[in-house]
Amino acid sequence: MNHFFNSGSSWYPFRWFIVIATGLTLWMSYTDYSGGRVFTYSGNQQRGYYGGPTGHK
Amino acid sequence: MGKVTGIYQCPACSRTVTYRSGNTRLIVCSCGQALNRLESDDLIIKSVSIIQDHNDWLRVGASGVFEKRKFEVLGRFRCWLDESVYNYWTIYFYDNSLAILAEGYGMYAIMQRLTPEKTLEPEALKGLKMLGSIPLLQEEDCFLQRKDSCWKYEIEGEVWMPECSDQFPIFGLSSTRGRHFEILEFLPNYMVVYELHYRDYKSLKLTGFNEGPTTSKNVSCPSCHNTIVVKTWPYAQSCACTNCGTRLAFKHGPEFQSAGKDKLNANRLSIPLGATGIVKDISYEVIGYTLKQDSTPEHSRWSEYVLYNRAEGYAFLSEYAGNWLYAREQGNYPILPEEDPVAIYYKGEQFQLYNAYSIQVIDAAGEFPFNIYDDTTALSSEFIAPPRMWIYEKSTAEGINWFTAEHQDHKQLAAAFSAELPPKTEMGVLEPSGYMSLNRLLKVTLIAVAVLVGIHLLIGFGKQNKVLLQQDVTLKDSVASTTFVTSKFDLTKWHSNLQFDINAPVDNSWLDMSASLVNNSTGQEYHVEQLVQYYHGYDDGESWNEGSPTETAYLTSIPAGTYFLRIEADKDTTGNSSWNGLRQFSLTVTSDVPSHRNLFIFLGLLLLWPIISFIRLRATEKRRWGGSKYSPYKA
């Protein structure tokens, strides 16, 4: 089979790029679809449980 | 009557001879006499040589498939050219049509008779120089590639061949769109045009071969009387004595003649003659060896081994500085855009000129296709796109021969022939490691970028962009902090985000907004805080500013549910700012918005590999092209 992991294929030198690009595309698709933002390290989004109008639990 | 039944009586022995096709002319009777069927349907004896040796893999009675049509081999005429011998097998399709299977040196082509679209002028063709063009087709130019002279022909079986002279010329032409033609001038000014469809051996699905033993030709060395065994006679047209280095070439026969002596009779073969091994799934025997030297100022020397397989013909293994190439002659080849191009294209791939030189044979042993000793004026040009290469050998007398070569792994080759091969001392011309086509790198990168952008935009189009809150929030004068809670709202998507756009008229002051998104059912809280500040002034004769009165904050990947927001805003009550200065700010909260930041980050990550590859590629290619005067990396 002359797929890109076969050393006879002319796409063989790009095999890892094809894998990386596919992985990045899937990752971006998931992030975009789920309303995420990659590499948000500011930490300004915190999670907890609401303890009423006076403060956090 | 014979035309109807195909049955005739041999005028020499009175035996019955049967023609399979109504359109063939010559046939060899079992008595060994060649017979000629005339237009009048009479059968007469024809004085023509009969093929005596039967070393060929193909034989009369073999069958095959061309374009899903089955055929059977009826016979052949074999042409002896100046330096080679080619077979023109008559093949009979089961729809009663005929064609020729041209075969020799591992190349196979189905030849179908063609009526030229333009009138063919015999004199114009005969006067044509190599690569000169002649009108043959309406919409394509045809260029002369080869000019051969058949000085003898022999027949076997039932042969489709018109009346012809004892000797006749053969012209090979190619069109700009890669069609190939052969014109045989059977009689003076009587030319028959065939279109050639080159096929590899396997695709013809040939069966019914001659699996019997072959007969070698024993040639006595005129100098030392050593016996040189030519295994691939008559296709090998030159050989060399391993004992004394005497060179021999056939040169129209009847026997091999001396063609000088080796300059160096060292015979330093890494793979001995007679060794067998499998290369590219083909079982080969090593039958010849040459040490060659090019005409470049460096006078580079390399070894070349001739390989042979009865079905696949000849191939070559070339070794330079421990790097090995496997080469074969090709019938389908690139069409030269000009006489001495610096790049050629084949099936959309660019091959760049690496080297051009003429060849001198320094040392030889064994046997060789063609006459390898008279090629000193032929110019070889190498065009590379690692791990592949196109080579053409151009001779003003004979024309152009095309070969492809590809890199061979040193260790695999050593294992295949059970031989100890010389160590690798420098980077090979076709070394695949680290090579990629720059055009292809650009193409694959653009495709990946397009896919990434396309998917991002597609997902973006499906976003709700729903405004949940758009409010001017009034800040109380008397206190620093203002808090309010929104009404409940639903986030309906599986996961979504919230975007907070804050616009506060801060002026050398700040506003700190914190928002808590609370799930009404579970109490789970998502908190975000955003400072809005803007300062400006005039110091040391220069004005300055810092911050911005507008900011955006996000809550990301929030699960579906019913939520409310608790907003708290703290304002600056210290320093130079006025206690009552900031009275209100505007806040817009939108759910399920696209994040283009994601796209830019992923594009950056995606481009890392092509950028690093490009830098590495340049470094590798500079090394590869170090030995070429055509290097694109030279200043």
Interface residues (C-beta under 8 A of the other chain):
Chain A: S7 S10 W11 P13 F14 W16 F17 I18 I20 A21 L24 T25 W27 M28 S29 T31 D32 Y33 S34 G35 G36 R37 V38 F39 T40 N44 Q45 Q46 R47 G48 Y49 Y50 P53 H56 K57
Chain B: E349 P432 Y435 M436 S437 R440 L441 V444 T445 A448 V451 L452 I455 H456 I459 G460 T483 V485 K493 W494 H495 S496 N497 S516 V518 N519 G523 Q524 E525 Y526 H527 V528 E529 Q530 A553 Y554 L555 T556 S557 I558 R566 D592 V593 P594 S595 R597 N598 L599 I601 F602 L605 L606 W609 P610 S613
